[in-house]
């Protein structure tokens, strides 16, 4: 069973319909789901465009359930969730002291995972982010770093969005 078929099975099973109008409700449920997901993606893009990373971080969690239906969606969701979480935390206060506190927080949380840096694309990206953060020595560099990372987040979101849109198109074809 493909990821699309698996998703459609679960969606169809979740729709409580009687036998007479079951197909109509299933189609309506799918149409509503696709529209709702596209609306969520538009809202997320708006948060990024307005540099509302904390709001983006909160809202992207609502699409977590989609990760079980596509490996690419899963991979990209994890990446943008982690990036947005780190950027949201870092953006609370743009100062070197706060950046140092954030760096220390992540070192305490994930320091044992540094040994996985060479084995996992995700850990490699995490440690590149943290290692670069540690090299910053003034607020101007921190601001440039935040802008650069925001662009990376937006780029990663575009990949995620395109993968999710391909999945939605596949649903539409079924």
C-alpha positions as CSV (number, residue, x, y, z in Angstrom):
1,X,0.0,0.0,0.0
2,X,1.4,3.4,-1.0
3,X,1.6,6.4,1.4
4,X,-1.2,8.0,-0.5
5,X,-3.4,4.9,-0.3
6,X,-2.6,4.6,3.4
7,X,-3.6,8.2,4.1
8,X,-6.8,7.9,2.1
9,X,-7.7,4.7,4.0
10,X,-7.3,6.5,7.3
11,X,-9.2,9.5,6.1
12,X,-12.0,7.4,4.8
13,X,-12.2,5.4,8.0
14,X,-12.4,8.6,10.0
15,X,-15.4,9.9,8.2
16,X,-18.6,8.8,9.8
17,X,-21.0,8.4,6.9
18,X,-24.0,6.3,6.3
19,X,-24.1,4.0,3.2
20,X,-26.2,6.3,1.0
21,X,-24.0,9.3,0.9
22,X,-20.7,7.9,2.0
23,X,-18.8,8.6,-1.3
24,X,-20.0,12.2,-1.3
25,X,-18.9,12.8,2.3
26,X,-15.5,11.1,1.6
27,X,-14.9,13.4,-1.4
28,X,-16.0,16.4,0.7
29,X,-13.7,15.3,3.5
30,X,-10.8,15.1,1.2
31,X,-11.6,18.4,-0.5
32,X,-11.8,20.1,2.9
33,X,-8.6,18.4,4.1
34,X,-6.7,19.6,1.0
35,X,-8.1,23.1,1.3
36,X,-7.3,23.3,5.0
37,X,-3.7,22.1,4.5
38,X,-3.1,24.6,1.7
39,X,-4.5,27.3,4.0
40,X,-2.1,26.2,6.8
41,X,0.8,26.4,4.3
42,X,-0.2,29.9,3.3
43,X,-0.4,31.0,6.9
44,X,3.0,29.5,7.7
45,X,4.5,31.3,4.7
46,X,2.9,34.5,5.9
47,X,4.6,34.0,9.4
48,X,7.9,33.5,7.7
49,X,7.5,36.5,5.4
50,X,6.7,38.7,8.5
51,X,9.6,37.1,10.5
52,X,7.1,35.7,13.1
53,X,9.3,32.6,13.7
54,X,7.8,31.8,17.1
55,X,4.3,31.7,15.6
56,X,5.6,29.6,12.7
57,X,7.2,27.2,15.2
58,X,3.9,26.8,17.0
59,X,1.8,26.3,13.9
60,X,4.1,23.9,12.1
61,X,3.3,21.4,14.9
62,X,-0.2,21.1,13.6
63,X,1.1,19.4,10.4
64,X,3.1,16.8,12.3
65,X,0.6,14.1,11.6
66,X,1.6,14.2,7.9
67,X,5.1,12.9,8.6
68,X,4.0,9.3,8.7
69,X,2.8,9.4,5.1
70,X,5.9,10.6,3.3
71,X,9.6,10.2,4.1
72,X,10.5,13.4,2.4
73,X,7.7,15.3,4.2
74,X,8.9,13.7,7.5
75,X,12.6,14.7,6.9
76,X,11.8,18.3,5.9
77,X,9.2,18.7,8.8
78,X,11.9,17.7,11.3
79,X,14.3,20.2,9.8
80,X,12.0,23.2,9.7
81,X,10.7,22.4,13.2
82,X,14.2,22.3,14.6
83,X,15.3,25.4,12.8
84,X,12.3,27.4,13.7
85,X,12.5,26.4,17.3
86,X,16.1,27.4,17.6
87,X,15.5,30.7,15.7
88,X,12.4,31.5,17.8
89,X,14.4,30.9,21.0
90,X,17.4,32.9,19.7
91,X,15.2,35.8,18.5
92,X,13.6,36.4,21.9
93,X,16.4,38.8,22.6
94,X,19.0,39.7,20.0
95,X,22.1,40.1,22.2
96,X,25.3,38.2,22.6
97,X,24.5,37.3,26.2
98,X,21.2,35.7,25.2
99,X,22.9,34.0,22.2
100,X,25.4,32.5,24.6
101,X,22.6,31.3,26.9
102,X,20.8,29.7,23.9
103,X,24.0,28.1,22.8
104,X,24.6,26.7,26.3
105,X,21.0,25.4,26.4
106,X,21.4,23.4,23.2
107,X,24.8,22.2,24.3
108,X,23.3,20.8,27.5
109,X,20.3,19.4,25.7
110,X,22.1,17.8,22.7
111,X,25.8,17.8,23.6
112,X,26.0,14.0,23.8
113,X,24.7,13.8,20.2
114,X,27.7,15.7,18.8
115,X,29.4,12.4,18.1
116,X,26.6,11.7,15.6
117,X,27.6,14.8,13.5
118,X,29.3,12.7,10.8
119,X,26.7,10.0,10.7
120,X,23.4,12.0,10.5
121,X,22.5,14.9,8.1
122,X,20.3,16.3,10.8
123,X,22.9,16.3,13.5
124,X,25.4,17.8,11.0
125,X,23.1,20.7,10.4
126,X,22.4,21.1,14.1
127,X,26.1,21.3,14.9
128,X,26.9,23.6,12.0
129,X,24.3,26.0,13.3
130,X,25.6,25.8,16.9
131,X,29.2,26.0,16.0
132,X,28.7,29.1,13.9
133,X,26.6,30.6,16.7
134,X,29.6,30.2,19.0
135,X,31.9,32.1,16.7
136,X,29.8,35.3,16.8
137,X,31.3,38.1,18.9
138,X,29.0,41.1,18.4
139,X,25.4,42.0,18.0
140,X,25.8,43.0,14.3
141,X,27.2,39.5,13.4
142,X,24.4,38.0,15.4
143,X,21.8,39.9,13.4
144,X,23.5,38.8,10.1
145,X,23.5,35.2,11.4
146,X,19.8,35.4,12.3
147,X,19.0,36.8,8.8
148,X,21.0,34.1,7.1
149,X,19.3,31.4,9.2
150,X,15.9,32.9,8.5
151,X,16.6,32.6,4.8
152,X,17.7,29.0,5.3
153,X,14.5,28.3,7.2
154,X,12.4,29.8,4.4
155,X,14.3,27.8,1.8
156,X,13.8,24.6,3.8
157,X,10.1,25.4,4.1
158,X,9.8,25.9,0.3
159,X,11.1,22.3,-0.1
160,X,8.8,21.0,2.6
161,X,5.8,22.9,1.0
162,X,6.6,21.5,-2.5
163,X,6.8,17.9,-1.1
164,X,3.5,18.4,0.8
165,X,1.9,19.9,-2.3
166,X,3.0,16.9,-4.4
167,X,1.5,14.6,-1.8
168,X,-1.8,16.6,-1.9
169,X,-1.9,16.4,-5.7
170,X,-1.4,12.6,-5.4
171,X,-4.4,12.5,-3.0
172,X,-6.5,14.5,-5.5
173,X,-5.7,12.0,-8.3
174,X,-6.9,9.0,-6.3
